Amino acid sequence: MSARGRLPRLARVLLGVLAAPLSAQDRLPADLERFYSAPSLVGTPPRAVTWAPDSRRAAFLWAEDGSNTLDAYVVAIGAAGVPERRRLTALPRATVPAATAPAPDGSPLGYTMWRAQRAALAAELDNGVSALAWLPDASRLVATARGDLWLVDATVTAPPARRLTATRESESRVVIAPRRALDGATLVAFVRNGDAHVARLVGDSLHEARRLTTLSREAAGVEAITWSPDGQRLLIVDVDRSAIRLRGIPDYLGEETAMPMVRRAMPGEPSEMRRVGLVDANGGEVRWLPVTTDRFDVLHGVQWSPDGRRIVLDVSDVFVKHRRVLVVDGADTDTPDVQPVVVERDSANVSAEWQVAWSADGRRVLFTSDRETDYHVWSVPAGGGTPVPVTRGAWAVFGFAASARGVFVTANAGRAEERHVWRVASGTGSLVPMTRQPGTHTVSVSPDGRWGLDLFSSDTIPPDLHLLDLTRADATPQRVTTSPRPEFARYRFAPARYVQFASRADGATLHARLLLPPTWRPGTRVPLIMGSAYSNTARNQWGGRNAHPLWGLDQVLLEQGFAILAVDVAGSSGHGTAFRRRIRLDYGGIDVEDLHSAVEWAVREGIADSARVGIWGSSYGGLLTTMSLFTKPQVYRAGIAGAPATNVWHALTGEQRVMLRPQEHMDAYARASSHTKADGLRGSLMLIHGMRDAVVLYKDSAWLTQYLLQLGKDVELLTLPDAGHGWDLEGLAQTRFAFRRMVAFFRRTLLANP
């Protein structure tokens, strides 16, 4: 039976399995080894939804076997609005070698064994298909997979993909001209070796690949390319990182110790530079547009107008204090004119959750701004004028899509911890709900505004795609994918409670996500873990803060008897402009007070044992963890800091949005750098850090460990030699190892009576 005929019944059966109640004896205990083994218990979330020009089909990437190797799928919308899913590619899976190590090869370090381990990790992390682009007739797609381009038929189930390129260099950022050329060929643009190329797709073959730019040089090249609506020109974004200083990241895993040099800027140093230009599809010089006032300006968004005559760009300084929304008029001529239609200057701004797009008719520019109470959609005439609000209210917009059927916004109206999609009623600005199930909805809207593909998850439901009829507010979502393995239903995942309380520092309302152990009863106090500490953690979505695979770790800790509390600290989104700006020049200050406020609330509510409180977080969360332990030893007994940003002078240049230039704010950088307060540690601290980390330098954790041991403090450093910044996302063996050590640490330091 084909997948087309099987999908509706399969979805109903698995939905029933996922929803079926199980008795306590049928539930499986939390299992760290199973939670972080392949195939994934919760499956592989679908991603990269791409709508066909006719709005009747959408492609996406998924691995229904729960592996990391993604294939291309398509969902076609039948006459009755019923989704029909088909798998379009069947890439061969890389074979993961057996876990047993080969015999030593006689070399001093056994490099045959090492190469086998590297091969196993590469096979596990093989991503398969990485991107998809539709041809104008919506019958075929070009896929990017393993560095080459492939042609895929969207009308047949699992057809053999045809390889279009087989080069030593990788092709990426493929885009398809929206119209065929006069001779019937389809123009395909892509980036190879840092330069933009264009080729003609005739039948099943790619011909005459031509280099359009000569920008590639050391640390520079084309970052993005976009076709004009008529398929005659390409917009080029060139990034140049040559001004960034080279720094060494030691590599101890080769036959000899090496010192690879990486470009890594720190606050106050030159950062990357971008240019925006236009080039004809048939070649010629790139015409660079005068859209930046400083060579280090940041480009936040760019889009062609529907008629291809204009371009809108969103640009700011590196500190995001001076924003310009620019319209390039005459983009279809040799003499385009650039004019600002929105200028925002705000020395207190700390964030850039900005989006810019054209209205469906191309007469107005829509943009998000927090110029009033929070981020909302605004509109301004394309020729300039006074911006007017499209949405308003005591809630925030996190993204929007403009279509002929109206503007759709993703917002947290009604529930701060949720994300729903709404249609903005024309003329009134009122919201019509398109999603209702509690959780987080991320909807990709079809070009005609009729349909939406909704990636939905909640505290207890892993992410999957559902089809929405956006013409009906009461339409029932129809499941497109079912990612969790059948055994998922045998585990119990605790629902979260969302709570509010006042900050002890300034009275601001704080929002938090609370998980209670299954044995907890009112009147009993349990050890409390604050974490994963970070901004934007109080979310009703799978895993809470889903930048980390915390769903399984949290469940293991809950069954060990810990309560877990995560709070949206200062700087978090969705709680108002004033709340977000509390963080200005104050990393490790007001945010640490917010965490302390959460501990006090849990103690007042009779949940937490005040003598057994721990904290953990990674990156910025590592700064929060170390600063909390160093400055509030009476509150925290133990903490784990992963890849901790303990030295803000060594942060990335993007942190200047909050901290500004260190040359003018040395005292603020000293206050925000937790290593300056390390002598305050009284409890136990574990540091976890990958030696390949180029975001937060391993050097900082090595330095802090040495300093703390000289001070006689209780510190341990868990070094991951092959890990970058995402130490819990870079191989299951590494994830299991680190999480086992974390659980053991908290058991040792918090479960025993003080």
N, C-alpha and C positions, 0 to 999 in steps of 0.2 A: 504494500500500500504506500502511496506517495506521502511525503510530508504535508502536501497541500490538503489531502483528505484527512490526515491524521490529527492535525493541529487542534481543532476545536475540542474534540473529545479528550485528547491528551491533556490539554490545558485544564479541562473540567476535572479530570481524574486527579491530577497532581495538586490542583487547588484544594480538592477535597482532602487529599492526604495531608497537605500542609496545615489545613484548618482542623483536622480531626483531633479531638481531645484524647490524651493518653493518660492512663492512671500513673500514679507515682512509681509503681514498680516497673512500668514499661519504659520510663524515662532512663536515658543513659547519663552517667555522670560526666561532667565536663572533662574533656580529654585533650590536653595541650598537644599531644603528638598527633592526634587525628585532625584537630582543628587546623593545624599548619602542615598538612601533608597533601600530596597530589593523589587523585584529583581533588579539587577544593570542595569541601563539604557544602559551602554556600554557593558554589559555582563561580563562573566568571561573569562579571557584570557586562551587559551590552554597552557599546559606546560608539561614538563617531557617527551619529545619525546624519544621513545625507539624502535630502529629498530630490526626486527626479523633477525635471522642469514641468512635467504634466500634472504634478501633485497627486498622482494615483499610485505611486510607488515610492518607497524609501529604502535605502540600503543602510546597513549598519554592520559593525564588527562584533563578533561573538565567538565563544568556544563552548558549545553545548556539552562537551565532555568534561568541563571544569578545569581544563589545562590553561596555560598562558598563551598557547598558539592560536591566534585569532584567524577566523575565516570570514569571508564576506557572505552576508545574508541579505535577502530582500523581503519586504512585506508589501504585498500587492493588496489594494483595497477593492474588493469585489463589488458587484452591482448593488448588493444589499448592505454595503458598508462593513462586510465581514473581512477581517484580515486573513490573508493567506501567506504563510511564511515559506520561503524556499532557501535552501543553502546553495550558494553560488560557487564556492570554491571548496576544495578538499585538499589543502596543502599537506604534503607528507610530514608527519611529526618527526622531529629529530629524536633519535633513540637515546634515552637516558641510560648511560652505562650502569651496570650493577653496582651496588653499594660496596662490594668487596674490592679492596685495593689490589692492584696488580703487584707482582713480586718486585722487590727493589731491583733497580737496573745497574747497580754497582757504582753509580756516580755518588759524590759526597752527599748530595741532598735528594737523591732519588727522583729525578725530574720526570721519569716515566709515570710515576705515581702522581706527581703534580699535574702533568698534562691530562691525565685521566680525570682528575677532579675538576679541572677547568672545563673539559668537554662535557662532563655531567652538568655543571652549572649552566653552561651555554645552552644545552638542550632544554633544561628546565625553564630558562628565561627567554627562549625563542618566542618572539611576538607574532610571527607569521605575517599576516596582512596588516599594514600600518595605516593605510589611507585609501579612500575611494573617491572617484570623480565620475559623474554621469556624462555620457555623450548627449548631444542635443535631442536626439530622437527618443531618449529614455529607454532604449532597448539594450544598451550595453554600458559597461563601465570600464574605466581604467583603474587598476588596482596597483598600489605600491606594496611590494612584498620582498623582504630580504634584499633590498637595495636595487631591485629591478622593477620594470613596469610590465604589467600583464593586462590582457584584454579579456573581459568576462562578459558572458551572455547573461542578461538578467531575465530572460524569458524561459530558461530551461533549468531544471533542478540539477545541481552539482555537475555542470558541464566541465569539460577539461578547459582550464584557462590557457590562453595562448600567450607565450612570452613575447613581449615587444622589444625588450632590451636585454642584452647579456654582456654588460660592460664590467671592467674592473672597478670603475667608479660607481658610486651609488647615485641613483636618481631619486629626487624627493620633491615635495611641494607641487605635485602635478595639478594643473588646472586646464580645463577644456574650454575652448572658445564656444560661446553660447550659440553661434550660428555657423553653418557650414560655409566654406569658401565657395567662390563662384564655380570652381571646377568640381564641387561635390566633396572635396576632402575635408576632414575635420582637423583643425589645428590643435596640437597638444603642446603646452608649455610646461617646463619643469626646470629644476635646478640640478646642475651637475658640476662638481668641482667649484662650487661657489658662484657659478655664473648661470644666467637664465638662457635656456635653449628653447627653440620651437621646432616642432617636426610635424609632418603631414601624415595623418592616419588615413590610409586608403585601403578599404576592405579590412583585412586582418593584419596588415603590416604597417610599420612605422617607417617613413621615408624622410630623407633630406633633413636630418637633424642639424640645425644651424645655431651657432652661438650668437646670442643677441647682445650680450654685455661682455666687457673685459674688465670686470671689477675684482675678480678673485685675486687675492694677494694674501700675504700672511695676516691672519687674524681678521680678515674682512671678506665680504661676499654678499650675495643676495639672500635676504632673510625671508622675503615674501614677494609673490607676484599675483596679480589679479587682472583678468581680462575686462576690457570695456564691453558694454552690452552689445555693441555691433561687431565684436571680434576683430577690430582693426588695430587696437593698441593694447599695450600692457602697462600697468602701473607697477613700478619696481620700488621695493624698499631695500636699501643697502645698509648694512651694519658694518661698522669699522671699530675693531677692538684694539687696534695697534697702539693706542695711547695708554692702554692699561699695562701696569707693571707686571713683569714676569716673576713668579715666585715658585720655589721648589716644593714639591710634595714627595717626600722620600718613598721609595718602593723597595720593600725588603723581600719580596716574593719571587724575584727573578734569580737567575744563577749568581748574579752579582748585585749588590745593593746599587740602586740607580736613583737619580734625582730628576724625574721628569719636571719640566717647567710648565706652569700653567699661568694663564693671564687671570689675575685675581686682584680687583680693585678694593680698596678699603675706604671708609668715609674720609672725605676731604681730598681724595685723589681723583685724577681723570677717570671717567667711566667711558662706556661705549658711545659711539656717535652714529647717528642715522641720517640718511638722505632719502628723499622721495622723488622719483622721476618717472617720466613717460617715455616709451619707446614704441615705434611702429612694429607691427608683427612681421613685416618683411625686412626689418633691420634698420640701421641708421644710428645716429648719435642719441644718447639718453639726454632728454631735456629735464634738468634738475629744477625742482620747484622751490621758490624762496619761502619755505614754510617754517623754518626754525630761526630763532633769534640768538640762540647759543648753540655751539656745536655739540653740547651734551644734553640738549633737549630730549624729552621722552615722547615717543609717539604712542598714543593710547588706542587709536582706532582710525580706520580709513574705509571709505565706501564710495563706489561710483553711484551717480544718480541714475534713476531708471532709464532716462533718455541718453545717457552716456556723455552729456555735454558738460557735466560738472562733477566734482569730487568733493567730499567733505572729509576733513581731517580733525583729529582731536590731539592737541599738542600741549605740553607743559614743560616747565623747568624741572630739573631733577629733584627739587624739593617739593614739588606739586603745590606751589604757592601762587603760580601765575599760569593760568590755563587759557588757551585760545582755541575756539572752534572756528576753523577756517573753511571757506568755500572757494574752490578753484573753479572759476568760470572760464568757459572756452577751452575745456580739456580736450576737445576734439579739433583744436587748431594748433598752430605753431606758436601762438602768443597767448597762453593762458594767463588769467588775472587772478591773484590771490587776495581775498578780503576776509577780515575777521567778522563773524556774525555774533559771536559770544566771547566776552573777555571777563574772566573771574580772577580777582586778586584777593587773596585771603592769607595773611601771615599765620593764622591759627590752624590752617588745614593740615591734617595728618594722613589723609587717605585719598585714593584715586579710584574709587569704584565707579568709573565713568564708562558710559557707552554712548555712541553717536550713530545715527542712521537717518536715512531719508524717509519721509512720509511716502505712502504708496503712490501718490500722484507726483512726487518729486518737487512739490512747491514749497515744502517746509523741511526744516531740519529738526529732528527729535534728538534730545540728549538728556542724560541723567545728571542731576546736580543736587547737592545737599545745601543749597543756598538758604533754605528755610529750616524746617525742623528735622529733616532726614532726606535720604536720597529719594527723589521723585522724577517723573518724566516731565520734561519741558519742551516747548515748541517755539521755533523762531522762523520767520520768513527766510527763504533761501537768499534773498537779497539784503538781509539785515533788518533789524527792527527790535521791538521790545519782546523779550521772551515771555510766554504765558504758560502757566502750569497745565499739564494734561492730567496729572493725578495730584491729590493732596490728602493728608491725613496723618494721624499719629501712628504711623507704620512706615515701612521702608520698601522700596523697589530694588530688587537685586538683578533685574534684567528685563528686557522687553523685546517684542517682535512687532514690526509694523506690517500690515497687509491691507488689501482692499476691503477686507471684512472688519477692519478695526485694529486697534492696538491691544496686544496681549502683554500683561505684565506678570512677572513672578514677584510675589510680595509676601510679607508676614502679617497682613491685616488679620486681626482677630486673635492670633496666637503667635507670640514672639518667637517660639521655638520651631515653628512650622514654616514651610514654603509652599504656597499654593499659586495656581495660575488663574488669572482673572482677565476677562475682556472688559476694556474700558468703554462704557456706553457713550456713543457719539453725542456730543453736545452737552451732556450732563456731568461727565467725569465720574459717574457712579460705577461701581464694580459689579460685574456679573460673574459668579464663580464658575470656573470650568473644571476644577478638581475639588473633591470633598473629603476623601479618605485621609485621616490624620497621618501626617508624615511630611516627607520632602518630595516635591514634584519638580522635575526639570523637563520642560516640554519643548520639543523642536517642532515649530509650526510650519506647515506646508506653504509653498509659495502663494497659493490662492487663499490661505487662511481658513480653509475648510477643515483640515485635519491636524492632529497633533500626535506625536509619539512621545509618551510620557515615561521617563525613567523615574520610577517611584520606589521608595524604600521607607521603612520606619524602624523604630527601636527593635522590633521583633520580626520584621520582614526584609529579607535581603533584596537588593535592587534588581528590577526587571522592567521590561518595556510593556506598555499598554497603549492601545490605539484609542484616541479621543475624537469624538465628533464635536468640533468646536462651534457648530451651528446650534447646538442644543445644550443648555445648561444642565438638563436632567439626564443626559445620555449616560449609559453605563459603560465604563471603560472596558475594553476587550483585551485580554492578555495576548501578548505576542510571543514572549519568551518565558520559560520556566528554568531558572538557573540552578537552584539548590538541588543537591543529590537527594534521592528518595529517603535516605537515612536521616536527613536534616530534621525531619519531624519528630524523631525520637529524642532530641535534646530539648531542654527547657532553656529559653533565653528570657531573662528577666525584663519586664517592661520598666521603663523609666518613669519617675515622677518629676514633674517640673515645678519648681518652687521659686519664690521671690522673697527678698529680704533687703534691708538697707545696708549700705556700706558704712562701716565703722568710721571711715575717714571723712566723708563729706555728705552722707545721707542719700547718695544716689541709689536708685532701685537696681538691684542685681538680680540676674536670672541664672538659675542653676539646674543641673540635671543630676538626679539622685538615683542610684541603684542600691537596693537593699538586699542583703543575703537572704536566701530562702528560709533560714532558721530564725530570722529576726522577728520578734514580737514586741508590741508596744510595752514600754517599761524596761526594756533591756538595752544595755549600751554595748556597742561593738567597736572594734578598731576601725578607724576611718582612713581611707587613702584619698587624698586630693589628687585628681588627675584623670586623664592626662592634662596637666596644666598647660593652657595656651589661651589664645583668644578664640572666640567663636566655637565654643565647645558645647553649649547648651542647645543642641539640635536634635530634633526627633527624626533621626535618619539611622540607617544601619551602621553600627559601630560608633555612633556619637560623633567623634571627630574622625571622619573617615579618611584623613590623610595618613592614618596608621591603621593596621589591621587589629584594632583593639577589641573587636567583638568577642573573640575567643579568650584573650588574656583576661578581660573583665569577668567573663563567666567563670573562669577558673578561680580568680580571686574571690568572687562572690561565694562560691561553694566552699572556700576555705574559711569563710566567716567574716570577711571584710565588707564594709559599706564603701561605696565609691561615689565621690561628689566632684562634679566639674562645674565651674562657674565661668560665665562670660565676663572676663575682666575688662577694665578700661581699654578702649581701642577696638572692642568688638563691634560688629555691625548689627544693625536692626533695632537699636535701642535709642536712636536719636543722635543728631550731630553733636550736641553738647556732651553726651556720654562718651562718644568716641574720642573727642578731643581732650578728655581728661588725661590721656596718656602723653600729651605733648611734653617733650623734654624730660620724661619721667619713667622710662623703662626701669623696672625693679623698685618702683616706689608705690604709686597709687594702685598698680595692679597687684602687688604683693599684699597691700592692705585689703583689697577685694577678696583675695584668697583667705586671709585671716578672718574676714567677716563671715565667710562661708563656714569655717571651722566653728566659730562662735555660735552661728545659727544651729549647726548640727548638735552642738553640746546643749544649747538651750532647749532644743526639741526632744532631748532625751535619747538621741540616736547614737552619738559618738562618745566614746570613752576618751576624755581629754588627755589622759596619760598615754594613749596609744594612737597618735595621729602621724601619718606618713604623707609624703607628697612625691609625685614624679612628673616628669615632662621631658620633651626632647626639643632641641634647638632653642628657640625662644622660651619654650617650656623648661629647658634646662637652666636658663637664666633665672626663671621664676623659682625653680626648685632650689638652686644653690642660694639665691638671695633670701628665700624664706628660711632656709636652715641657718644661714649665717647671721641674719638680723632678728630672727624670732625663735631662738633656741628653746624658749619656754613653751612654744606652741607645737613644734614638730620634733618627733623622736627619731625619724629616719627619712631618707629620701634617695631617689634615683634620678640622676640627670643624664639624659642621653644626648650626645653631640651638643653639649651645653655651650651657649653663647655667653661665656663668662667674661669676655673682654670685648666691650662694645667698640673700642677703637679698631678691632679686627673684624667688625661686621661688614656686610655688603653695603654698597653705596645707597641702595634703596632704603636703608634704615635712616637715612638723612631726612626722610619725610617726617619722622617723629623727632629725631635728635639734632637735626640741622648739621652744620659743619663743625667738626671737633675743634678747629682752630679758633672758633668764636665761642665755644661752649665746653671748654675743658672740664670745668667743675661738674657739669651735667653728665659728661661721659664717665668721669670718675665715680660719681654717685651710682650710675647705672651699671657699672662693671662689678660683678659680684666678687671677683677675686680680690678687690680692694678691702673686702670685709670678711675675708676667709677666717680670720682668727676668732670670729664669733661662733664657729661650729662647736656644738656640744653633743649632738647626736651622731648617727651613723650615716655616711654618704657613700653611695656607689656611683661611679662615673662609667658610662658606656660610650665608647667612641671608636669610629672606623678610621683606620690610618690613611685611607684614600680620600678623606673628606676635604673637599675644596670649598665648601660653603662655610662651615665652622671648622677652624683648623684644629687638627689633632694636637698640634703643638700646645694649644691653650690648655687642654686637659692634662697633658704631660706636665706642663709647668705648674698647674694648680695642684696636681697630685704630689709633686715633689715639695711644694711649699707647705701643704697640709701635713705631710709626714714629718717634715722638719719641726712643725708646730706641735707634733704629738697627737694629731687628730685621728679619728676613726674614719679612714678613707680607703676605698679599694677601686682600682681601675680595671674595668673589663675592656680589653683591647680586641677589636675585630680587625685583623690585618688586611682583609680584602674588602672592607665595607667603605662606601662613600657616606654621604649625608643621610640617605634613607636606609639606615642600618637594619631596619626590620622589614624591608621590602625588597631585599636584594639576594634572595635565596632562602628556601625554606629551612635548610639545615641551620643557617645562621639565625633565622628568626626563632626557631625552636630553642637553640642554645641560649640566646639572650633572654628569651621569656622564661625559660627554666630558672636561670640565675636570678631574674627579677622576683619570681614567686618565692624562691628559697630565701632571698634577702628579706622580703617583707615578712615571711613566716618567722624568721629568726629574730627580727628586730621589733615586731609589733604584736605577734600573737602571745609571746611570753608576758607574764605579768611584770609590771615595772618594779 
